[in-house]
Amino acid sequence: SFNSGEKYVWSLAFDRSGNLYAGTGMTGKLYKISPDGKGKVVYDSNDAHIKSVLSSGDYVYAGTEGGGIIYKVSSDDKVFVLYDTSEREICCLAVDAHGNLYAAAASGEAAPGRNEQGPSGPPGLERDKTERRSAVYQITPDDVVTQIWRSPDPLIFSMIVDGENLLA
């Protein structure tokens, strides 16, 4: 059996061939574990975490926390940037029956200790909301990206496609 030694395993997804992909944290690596239990690093990102992993068709998609980047991994383990969002984290990924990829992205919370009350208020009681936001992006099979939803708060933890509807 394979042991990555990583502190966090954030997301798992099987590809068509039965390989298990693991998005990990603290070192931001994407692992591929074959059905016989042998593992290897497919991609070592510059971000601290690969938070979301999804397999669809011939590709595996991975989203990072730190830079908010969505990667596309081919079946021969070639990795390229599909989209670099303006948010900090790709929280989750989903795909619909037409092959459209949906990515929920969030900017995260303000730095600890910052608050709207200024130095006299208790630290962390209120957060600076100007640094927070979330969005959902649709990426077509032709790699055309459209932001389809936006909110001033980081709200999305999971998404699923139910027929023609995206549920977040």
C-alpha positions in Angstrom: 0.0 0.0 0.0 1.0 3.6 -0.7 1.7 6.2 2.0 2.4 9.7 0.7 3.5 11.0 4.1 1.4 14.1 3.5 -0.2 15.9 6.5 -3.5 16.4 4.6 -5.3 14.5 1.9 -8.0 17.0 0.8 -9.7 15.3 -2.2 -9.7 11.9 -4.0 -10.9 10.9 -7.4 -10.6 7.7 -9.5 -9.9 8.0 -13.3 -11.3 5.6 -16.0 -8.4 3.2 -15.5 -8.9 2.8 -11.8 -6.0 5.1 -10.7 -6.7 7.1 -7.6 -5.7 10.8 -7.6 -5.1 12.5 -4.3 -4.9 16.2 -3.7 -2.7 16.9 -0.7 -1.8 19.7 1.7 1.1 21.5 3.1 3.2 20.6 0.0 0.6 21.0 -2.7 1.2 17.7 -4.5 -1.1 15.7 -6.7 -0.5 12.0 -6.4 -1.5 9.2 -8.7 -1.9 5.8 -7.0 -2.3 2.8 -9.4 -4.7 -0.1 -8.8 -1.7 -2.2 -7.6 -1.0 0.4 -4.9 2.1 2.1 -6.3 2.0 5.9 -6.0 3.9 8.8 -7.7 3.8 12.5 -7.7 2.0 13.7 -10.9 2.4 17.4 -10.1 4.2 19.4 -7.4 2.5 22.8 -7.4 3.8 26.1 -6.0 0.7 26.3 -3.8 0.4 24.8 -0.3 -2.7 22.7 -1.0 -4.4 20.9 -3.8 -7.9 21.1 -2.3 -10.1 19.7 -5.1 -9.7 16.8 -7.5 -12.2 15.6 -10.2 -12.0 13.0 -12.9 -14.0 13.4 -16.0 -13.5 11.7 -19.3 -9.9 11.5 -20.2 -8.8 14.2 -17.8 -8.3 14.8 -14.1 -8.8 18.4 -12.8 -7.2 19.8 -9.7 -7.8 23.1 -7.9 -5.3 24.7 -5.5 -5.4 26.9 -2.4 -2.9 29.7 -2.4 -3.1 30.8 -6.0 -6.6 29.6 -7.0 -5.4 27.7 -10.0 -7.3 25.0 -11.9 -5.0 22.4 -13.5 -5.9 19.9 -16.2 -4.1 16.5 -16.2 -4.1 14.3 -19.3 -4.1 10.5 -19.1 -0.4 10.5 -19.9 0.2 12.8 -16.8 0.8 16.0 -18.7 -0.3 18.9 -16.5 -1.2 22.4 -17.7 -3.0 25.4 -16.2 -6.6 25.5 -17.4 -7.5 28.7 -15.6 -5.8 31.0 -13.0 -8.6 32.7 -11.0 -8.4 35.9 -9.1 -9.5 34.1 -6.0 -7.2 32.3 -3.5 -8.8 28.8 -3.4 -10.6 26.4 -5.6 -13.0 24.9 -3.1 -14.7 22.2 -5.3 -15.2 21.1 -8.9 -18.1 19.5 -10.7 -18.9 18.6 -14.3 -22.2 18.4 -16.2 -23.4 16.0 -18.9 -22.2 18.4 -21.7 -18.6 18.3 -20.4 -18.7 21.8 -18.8 -16.5 22.1 -15.7 -17.7 24.2 -12.8 -15.2 25.5 -10.3 -16.2 27.2 -7.0 -13.5 29.6 -5.9 -13.1 31.7 -2.7 -10.8 34.4 -1.6 -10.9 33.2 2.0 -11.0 35.2 5.2 -9.1 38.3 6.1 -5.8 37.9 7.9 -6.2 36.9 11.6 -6.4 39.9 14.0 -7.7 42.3 11.4 -11.1 43.8 12.1 -13.5 46.6 11.1 -13.4 48.2 14.5 -9.8 49.2 14.3 -7.1 48.8 17.0 -9.5 49.4 20.0 -11.8 46.5 19.1 -11.3 42.9 20.1 -9.0 41.1 17.5 -10.8 38.9 15.1 -14.3 39.7 16.3 -15.2 41.3 13.0 -13.3 40.5 9.8 -12.6 42.9 6.9 -15.1 41.7 4.3 -13.4 43.5 1.5 -11.0 40.7 1.3 -13.6 38.0 1.0 -15.5 36.8 -2.0 -16.5 33.7 -3.9 -17.4 32.8 -7.4 -18.4 30.0 -9.6 -16.8 29.6 -13.0 -18.0 27.5 -16.0 -15.3 26.2 -18.3 -16.6 24.7 -21.5 -15.0 21.7 -23.3 -13.4 24.3 -25.6 -11.8 25.9 -22.4 -13.9 29.1 -22.6 -14.2 30.5 -19.1 -17.3 32.4 -17.8 -17.9 33.6 -14.3 -21.6 32.5 -13.7 -22.0 33.5 -10.0 -20.4 35.8 -7.5 -20.9 36.5 -3.8 -19.2 38.9 -1.3 -18.7 35.9 1.1 -16.8 32.6 0.8 -19.7 30.3 1.0 -19.3 27.2 -1.3 -18.0 24.0 0.1 -19.5 21.5 -2.3 -21.3 21.3 -5.7 -23.1 18.7 -7.7 -24.8 18.6 -11.1 -28.4 17.3 -11.0 -29.5 16.9 -14.6 -29.3 20.4 -16.1 -29.0 22.1 -12.7 -25.8 23.0 -10.8 -26.4 22.8 -7.1 -24.0 24.5 -4.7 
